[in-house]
Structure formats: C-alpha cells, structure tokens
Amino acid sequence: MTERTDTKTPGGSIFSFPPALKYPAYRAYWLGTLASVSGYQMLTFGQLWLVHELTESPLFLGYVGLATALPAIALNLFGGVFADRLDKRRLIMVTQAMSALLIFLLATITVLELVEVWHVLAIAFVTGAVNAFDQPARQALYPHLIDRKVMMSAVAMNSSIWQGTRIAAPAAAGLIIAATGTAVTFFLAGMGFVIMAAVISGLRVPPIERGATGSAAQDMLEGLKFIKRNSIFSFLIGMTFFNSFFGMAYIMMMPVFAVDILKVGADGQGILLSVGGVGALMTTLLLGSIGNFRRKGLLLIGGAVVFGLSVAAFGLTSKYVGSYALALFLMFAMGISSSTYMISIMSSLQMMVPDRMRGRVMGFYGMTWSIMPLGGMQAGAMASAVGVPVAIAIGGLVVSVFALGPALVNSRVRNIGSLLLRTEQSIAAGGPGYQTTATGDD
C-alpha cells in the first residue's frame, strides 16, 4: 500500500490542493524532480549562451539541440528495457549522479577558461544519452508512490514542473549569467541533479515487479510487440508522435510568424509563446487539482481535435487575417487543448500499462517526444513548397485527423473512456486493472 496523509478519497475542487501531493513519497519525488528539471532548464540555457559566446553561429546552436536529441532517440528504448530490468530507484540515483558530474565538469573547464565548443557538444551528447536511461525509470517509478485513482493529478503535477520551469528557470539563469557568469549557472544546475539523487536515495519504494528477463534485444522486441498488438497503446503513443512531429512544429516557425507575417518582432513572439504557456500551465494546475475525471475519452480525443484545429486556424488566420489579437487567443487555446490531451494520454498510459512493461512503454513514449526537432525540419521542408502558414495548418489538421480516424474505425479507441473507467473500477476492487491478451485486443 502507498503511504498517504489522509483517509478520504482524493479529489478536489478547482485549484484545490493537488491530491497526488497528499502522498509523502510522491511529494518528496515531486520536489526532487522540481530541483532536477530546474537544473536541466538552466543547463540548456547556459549551454546555448556559452555556444553563442564561443561561435556567434546560429548553426552551432542547432547542433546543441541535435547533440541532445540524437542519443535520446537512439537509446530511449534501451533505457526502457533497463528500467524494467533493474531497480528503478537505484537507476535514477546513478543517472542523476552521472548527469551532475558531467555538468560540474563543464562548469570547471568554463571557470578555468579551457572550454571549447566541442566540449559543450560532447557533454550535451553524453547527458542526452544518460537522460535516455533516466526518463523511462522516472516514469516507471512514480505510479508506485500513489494510488492510481489520483494518476491524472500526479501526471499533471509532473507536467506543471516542466511548464513552470520553462518560464522561471531560464529567467533565473539569465540573471545569474549577467551577474556572475556561465560557470555559476552550471554549478547550480548540477546541484539540482544532486538534490534529486539525494531525494531518491531516501525514498521508500514498495517492491516492484521486474519484467525484463531476457537479453536487451529480446526485451526491447517484446515491448514493441506489446505496443503493436494492443491498439490502445499504439493509438496513445501514435498521438504523441503526431503531436511532436506535426503539431508542435509551429514553435520552430514562430520567428517567421512574428517577424514576416504578423510583424510584431521578437517581443511579440515572446508574448505569443508566453500566452500559450500560461494556458497550458493553468490547465495543468486545474487537472492536477482534480483527483479523477471520468470522461477521459472526451478530454483525450476532444482535446487533440481542438488543438489540431487551433494550430491550423493560427497558421491560416495569421496569413489571411493578420490579427495579432486573434493570434494571441488561438495561442491560448492551443496551450489549453495541448495540455488537456497530452496529460490525458500520459495518465491513460500509466493507468493501463502493466508494471512489468511500464519502463519499455514509457521509453517508447519518451522517444516520440525526442523527435520534436525533426518535426521542425519537416515543417521547414514543406514550407518551401506551400509556405509556412499552410505547412503549419496541414500539420495541425494531421493531428486532428489522427485523433478522429482511429476512433471512427476502432471500437476500443472510440470507447477509451469506458475502458479507462473499467480499469479504475478493477483497481479499486483490488483487481489487476487493464487486461491484455497474448494475441492483442483488436
């Protein structure tokens, strides 16, 4: 049983105390994650700033992102296998400690004025590889720190960390760099990882079944076959892929909208992105305050459709209407709808995936997020033929179509809300939750 501080059924009113944080173990994990993710955001800011100082080349800024993304794409599946094979708590301790050592190394050579651009790229690559083993283990661990009936709250609170630190951590890093230099930012970033390692080392985690027992290749293949033969998991992970590759491509094209189309400059671009972030964070905090929401199918499919249509409307109205106010409204709607369905996807996956497969499924899920930079490349290539606004609109429509298409032809996808409700009822009654078969669920 998971330790908790009250005996009432979790759940709450709008913006009440998040039910997931009533569990001491999860609360400690959440605070440790806040420190670690803040460190990660400060590291990213510092790396980009340092590379710009060293090269003054936009191309090398792109190389930093590529150096981080490539090992994540290549190794996330292996990371999922190790998360299922090893003690998750110890694996996180090791990966956090390794990341901290790498960041302290970068800080040291920066202080000694020995740093060169290849050092930054190499450390970005290695930390990206370490993160590929860290993220699946984290995603596989925290469901064991709560009751599953507050899963949506836990997922939303995790998401709130990323959204909140994207706003606060870069601002803090900028002030620190201006006052003391880049090296201090790196030292503070490394301390965030040290704090997470310390929190995890003292965490009380119930026994967790280890599901990976064969060779790494066999276990990875088993995970891929599991996802393929269960249409619900294929659909949920597919939605994440389409969101990353097509839906979020607008972020890479924002300078074109701000400068060439809406003509609002860098300040206007910052406001556009901030408004979207505010919508996303508000939605995340709202969902984090709700212990459960019975109509998850509506949140999931409806949110994806609204997000895709909002992206398409943003692209087309920016070009043919040219209203900055309308663009701000649509960015706000995109933030709300994107958070709604992505949190629904993650909480649905966490509710239904068997413990023995959790690491591998989460590893594959994490890999779909790592391809976001490649989504910007496909949008740029398409834009060369049809223009940026139309390319972004097509990407948004693709997200909406993928959300609706499987729901129309697959009854299990269409009734995903009922399936989730039965899973929750089974867990509440002491059963195993979602059941799959050896031959699939179609």
N, C-alpha and C positions, 0 to 999 in steps of 0.2 A: 504494500500500500504506500501511496505517496503521502509525505508529511504535509500537513496544512495547519492553518491557524484558526479555522472556524469549523463549525459543523453544519452550516447552512448550505443549501445548494447554491453554487456560484452563479452569478448572473447579475445584471445590474441595470440601472437606468442610464440614460445618455450621459457620457463622460463621467460616470462614477468610477470608483477605484477599480482598476482592472482586475478581474477575477484571478487571472493567472498569477499575478504578483502576490496573492494571498498564500502561495506555496513557498515556504522559506528556501527550499533548494532551487526552485526556478528563479526566485527573486535574486539570490546570490549569482546564479548563472547569468541573469539579465544584466546585472550591474557589471559583472566581469566582461560580458560582451560589449557593453557600452564603452568601457575603457579600451578594449581591443579594437573595436571598429573606429573609435575616435583616433586612435593611433594610426590605423590604416589610412584614414582620410588625410591626416596630417602628413603621413609619409608620401602619399600620392602628390599632394600639393607641393611638398618640399622637393620631390624628385623632378617634377615639371619645372619648378622655379630654377633649380640648380642646372638642369639641362639647358634651359633658356640662357642662363648666365654664361655657360660654357660654350655654347654653339651659336646662339641667336638664330637658330634654324627651326622653322615650324616642322620640317620633315623629321627632325630628331624628337620632337615632342610626340609625333605619331609613333615613332619607334618605341618609346617608353610604354605606350598603351599596348603595342603589339607584343613587346617582350613580356608583359604581364599576362596577356590573354592566351598566347600560344601554349604555354605549359598547362594552363588550366583546361583548355580544350583537349589537349592530348592526354592528360593524366587524371581528369576527374573520375573516369570510370574505374581506374586503378584505385583511386582514393576511396571510392565507394566499396570496393572489394575489401580493402584494409579496414574500413570502418565496420564491416560485418565480421571480419576475421579476428580483429584484435580488441582489447579492452578500450572502449571509446574514450573513457576519461584519461587514461594514460596517453593515448594517441594525441589527444588535444593538448595535453601538457607538453609533449615533445614538440609538436608543430609550433605551438606558441613560443616556446623557448628558442627554437631554431630561428623563427622569424625575428625575435628580439635580438639575438646575436648578430644576425645579418644587418639589421638596422643600426645597431651600435657600431658595427664595423664601418658602415657608410658614414656615420657621424664622426668617427675617429679620423678617417682619412680626409674628411671635409675640414675638420679642425686643423689638421696638420698641413692643409693646402696641398695634399697629394692627389686629390680626386680628379679623375678624368671621365669623360663621358662614357667610355666603355665600362668603367666601374659601376656607374649608375645603371646602365642597361643590364649588365651581368647580375647585379643584385636584384633588380626588378624581375629578371627571368627566374632566378632561384627562389625568391619569395613567392612568385606566382606558382611555381611547382610545389612548394611546401603548402601553400594555401589550397591546392587541389586535393590534398590529403586532410587538411583541417576542416574544410567546409562540410563534406559529407558526414564526418564524425560529429560535428556540432549538430547538424540537422537530425542525425540519428539518436543523439543523446537526450535532447531536452524534452521530447514527448514522454520520457520515463520519469520526469520530475514533476508531472502534473496529472490530474485526472483528465481523461480525454474529452470530457464534456466541456472543458474550457480551452480546447485546442485552438479555436478561432482567436480567442483572446491572446493566447501565447504567440501564435503566428503573427498577429497584428502588432504585438509589443516588440517582437524581434524586428519587424519591418519598420516600426517607428524609430528604432535606433539608426538604421541606415538613412532614413529620410531626414531625421533631425540632425545627424552629424554631417550630412552633406551641406547643411546650411551653416552650422556653428563651427565645425572643426576647420574648414578652410579659412574662415574669417579669423579664428584664433591663430592659425598657422601664419597667416599674412602679418598679423600684428607682431608675432614673435620674431619672424624673419626681419621685419623692419627694425625691431628694437635690438635684437641680439645676433641675428644671422641664421643661416640654414641649419648649421650643425646642432644648435639647441633644439630646433624643431624635430630633428631626427632622434635626439636623445629622449625627448618627451614622447615621441611616437613609440619608441622601443619600450618605454616604461608601461605604455598601455598593454602591450603584449605580455610583459612580466606580470602585471596585475591579473590578467586573465589566467595565466598559468598558475598563479598562486591560488586564485579562487577555485579553479578546477581541482587542484591538489587537495583542497579541504572539503570538497563536495561529497556528500553521502549519496551514492547512486545505488538503486536496487539492482539485483542480479539481472543481467540482460542476456538473452539467448544469442549465441554466436551462430550465424547461419552459413558462413563461407568456410568450407572444409576441404575443398579440392585445390587444384593449382589455381593460380591467379587467373589464367586464361579461361579455365573451366568455370570458375565462379563468375567471371565477367559475362561469359556466354550465357550462363544460367540466368543472370539478371536481365540481360537483353531479351531472352526468350520469354521471361516472365512478363515483361512490359508488353512485348509484341502480342502475346496470346490473351492478354486481358485488356479489352478495348477501352475500359475506363481509364486505366493508367496511360495507355497510348494517347488517348484524347487529351487528358490533362497536361501531359508533357508536351504534346504537339501544340497545344495552345500557348504554352510558354515559349516554344520555339518561334511560333509565328509572331508573338508579341515582341520578342527580342530582335528577330531578323527583319520584320516588316514594320510592326507598329512603332517601335522606339527609334526608327531610323530618322525621324523628324529632328531629333536632338542634334544629330550631326549636321543637319542642313539649316539649323537656326540662324547662323550668320547671313545666309542668303535671304531668308525671310526678313530679318531685322534691317539689313543694310540695303538690299536691292529691291525688295518688294514693298514692305511696309515703311521703309525709310525712317526708322526710329533709332538707329545707331546701336552702339554697344549697351548703353544704359537701357534702352527699350528692350533689348534682348534679355538683359538680366532680369528686368521686371516680368517679362513673359515667362521665363523659366521659374522665377520665384512664385508667381501666381499658381502655376501648375504644381509646384512643390507644396504650397500652402493647402491646396485642395487635397492632395494626396495625404499629407500629414493629418489634416482634420479627419479624413475618412478613416485613416489607420487608428487614430486615437478613439474614434467612435466605436469601431469594430473591436478594439482592444478592451473597451468598457463593457461590451456585451459578452456574457459567458457563452451564449449559444444563439444561433439563428436558424430556425427550422427550414426556411425556404432557401437553402444554399444553392440549389439549381438555378433559381431566378437570379441570385447575385452573380453566379458564375457566368452563365450564358448571356444574361441580360447586360451585365457589366462589360463583357467583351464586345458585344454588338454596339453598345453605346460608345465605347472607347474607339472602336474602328471607325464608326460614322463621324465621331467628333474629329478624329485625325483627318479624315477625308474632307470634312467641312472646313477645317482650319486651312488645309492646303489650297482648296479652291476659292474660298471667300477671301483669303489674303490676296490672291491674284486678281479676282474679278470684282471684289467689293472694296478692298483696300482699307477696311476699317480696323484701326488698332484696338478700339474698344471691343469689337466683336471678337478679335483675335484673343484678347485677354479673357473674355468669357469662355471661349472654346478651350483655351489652355486650362482654365479652372475645371471645366467639365472633364477634360482628359485626365487631369490629376485624380479627380474623384472616381471616375469609372475605372481607370487603370488599377488603382489601389483596391477597389472593390473586388474585381475579378481575380487579381493576382493573389490576394490574401485568401480568397475562396479556393483557388486552385491548391495553394500550399496546405491549407488546413484540411482540404479533402484528401490530398495525398497522404498526409500524416495520419489521418483517421483510418484510412483503409489499408495502407501498406502493412504487410506482416512484419513483425520485428526482425525476423531472420533475413529479410530482403531490404530493410529500410536503408542501409548505407548505400547499396548499389542503386536503388531507385533514386535516392537523393543525389547521388553522384551524377547520374544521367540528367536529372533535373538541373543541377548546377551547371553542367556543361552547356545547356541551352542558353543560359544567361551569358556565358563567356563568349558567345558568338556575336554579341551586340556590335562590336566594331566592324565585323564583316557585313552586318546589316547596313551600316553607313556606306560601305563600299558598293553594295548592290543598288542602293538608292542613288548614289552618285553616277553609277553607270547608266541607270535608267533615265536619270535626269538629263544626261547628254543627248538622249533621243527625244524625250517628250517634255522636258523642263522640270524644274524642282517641284513646283506646286502639284503638277499632275502625278509625278512619281510618288510623292508623299501620299496623295489621295488614293492612288492604287494600293499602296501598302496598307492604308487603313481599311480599305474595302476588303482586302485579302484576309485581314484579321476577323472582320465581321462574318465573312462567308465561311471561314473555317469554323467559327463558333456555331453557326446555324446549320451547316451542311451535315456533320455527323449527327447532330440532334434530330434531324429530319429522317435519316436513314437507319439509325441505330436506336432501338428502343431503350437500351441500357443507358446510353448517353442522354437520351431525351428524358428519362426518369431518374437522373442522377440525384436529384433532391430526395426522392423517396428511398433510393439506395442508401444514401448517407444517413437518413433518419433510421432505417432498419439497422444499420451498423451501430449507430449510437445506442439504440434500444438494446441490441445484443450485448454491447459492452456494459451498459447499466445493469443488465440482468446477470452479469458475470460470465457471459459467453466470449468467444474469441473475436467477435467483430465481423469485419468483411471476410467473406469466404470466396476462394477461387478454386478452380478445378484444374486438373492436370492438362486438360485439353483446351482450356480457355473458357471465356464466359460469353461468347457470342452465340 
